Amino acid sequence: MTPRPAGSKKSSAALKKFGERVGELRRSKNWSQAQFAEKMKTYSSHVNAIEHGRQNVTFETMEEISQALGVSIKELF
């Protein structure tokens, strides 16, 4: 396996799947990315990167996402 250079934005399949699920849950609440970002206290560009699998997500961010959506972390997968 070839290591990716620092700052590489290539998405892994797991990040894409996670992001798709986050987007699905957000849309089920009829929230725009901007509305969701406001609830997470972040930028809509951050939400967009997560939903498109371009942002590696920490456990802390998973907690913020689950709290904003009112779901368990398990439901994010």
C-alpha positions in Angstrom: 0.0 0.0 0.0 1.3 3.4 -0.9 0.9 6.0 1.8 -1.0 9.1 0.8 0.7 12.5 1.0 -0.2 14.8 3.9 -3.3 16.8 3.1 -4.5 14.2 0.6 -8.3 14.5 0.2 -8.9 11.0 -1.3 -11.9 9.4 0.2 -12.0 5.9 1.7 -15.1 3.8 1.1 -15.8 3.9 4.9 -15.7 7.7 5.0 -18.0 7.9 1.9 -20.5 5.4 3.5 -20.4 7.3 6.8 -21.0 10.6 5.0 -23.9 9.2 3.0 -25.5 8.1 6.2 -25.0 11.4 7.9 -26.6 13.2 4.9 -29.5 10.7 4.9 -30.2 11.4 8.6 -29.8 15.2 8.0 -32.3 15.1 5.1 -34.8 13.0 7.1 -35.0 16.1 9.4 -35.4 18.4 6.4 -32.4 20.4 7.4 -30.1 22.1 5.0 -26.3 21.6 5.4 -26.2 25.2 6.8 -28.9 24.4 9.4 -27.1 21.2 10.4 -23.8 23.0 10.6 -25.4 25.6 12.9 -26.6 22.9 15.3 -23.1 21.4 15.3 -21.5 24.8 15.8 -19.4 24.4 12.7 -19.3 25.5 9.0 -21.5 24.2 6.3 -18.3 23.5 4.3 -17.3 21.1 7.1 -20.6 19.3 6.9 -20.3 19.1 3.1 -16.8 17.6 3.4 -18.1 15.0 5.9 -21.1 14.1 3.8 -18.9 13.6 0.7 -16.4 11.5 2.5 -13.6 14.1 2.2 -13.2 14.7 5.9 -11.8 12.2 8.4 -14.1 12.2 11.4 -12.9 12.0 15.0 -14.9 10.3 17.7 -15.5 13.7 19.1 -17.0 14.8 15.8 -19.2 11.7 15.7 -20.5 12.6 19.1 -21.3 16.1 17.9 -23.1 14.7 14.8 -25.1 12.2 16.9 -26.1 14.9 19.4 -27.1 17.4 16.7 -29.2 14.7 15.0 -30.6 13.2 18.2 -29.4 9.7 17.4 -27.0 7.3 18.9 -23.5 7.0 17.5 -24.5 3.4 16.5 -27.2 4.8 14.2 -24.6 6.8 12.2 -23.4 3.5 10.7 
